[in-house]
Amino acid sequence: MQLGTERWKDAGALCALACFALGSIPASFAEPAPTTGEIHVQARIESGCRVVGQAQTSGVDFGELDFDAHPSLFRQPLTARARVASGELQLRCVGVTSVNLTIGAGLHALGSQRRLASGAGHVPYDLFTDEAGTLSLGIDVPRSVPISPSGALSVVDLPVYGKVMPATGGEYAPGTYQDHLQVTVTW
C-alpha cells in the first residue's frame, strides 16, 4: 500500500510544480501574439475595344444596314451604311492600333453570295469597308480596320457598307427582304 501512496505524492508534487510554473508566466505570453504578413496585389489592364453605346462584349448590337424602299425596277445600285440608333457605328479603343472585322454569311447565303430573303424570294448583296465599294468584306474573311498608330484612346467609325446591284433579269419581286449577320471584331 505504501507503494501506491508514494505515486500519489509524486504526482501531486509534479502537479503543484507545473501549476506554480504556469501561474508565474507573464500575462503577455498567455495572449496570442499578432501575426503579420503581406498580400500580393496586382491587376493586368489589357488593350481593348467596345462598340460605342454598348457595355457588353457579346450580344452586341452592331446596328442596322437599311437599303430603304425602292421600286423593283431600280437601275442604279442601292447602297447603305450600317448605323446604330445613336448614329454612326463606332468603336472606342485603347491600346489598339488596328482591329480585324469579320462578318459571317448571314442566314440566306448561297455559296459566297450573301442574300436578303422575303419568303422564297432573294436579293443578293455585298459588303465593303469603304463607301466606294472596293474593299470587300467577304464571308468570314477578316478585314483590317486602322484604329490609332500609337494605340492611344480613340473613337473611330466602324465602316460597313452594303450594295445591292439591279436585277440582271429585270426586277426583284416586291417584298420586305431581311438577313441577319454575325459580326466579330478582334485585335
Beta strands, then each sheet from edge to edge (+ up, - down):
strand 1: 48-51
strand 2: 78-81
strand 3: 83-84
strand 4: 87-88
strand 5: 90-94
strand 6: 98-103
strand 7: 114-118
strand 8: 121-128
strand 9: 143-146
strand 10: 154-157
strand 11: 161-164
strand 12: 183-186
sheet 1: 1+ 5- 10+
sheet 2: 2+ 11- 8+ 7-
sheet 3: 3+ 4-
sheet 4: 9+ 6- 12+
end
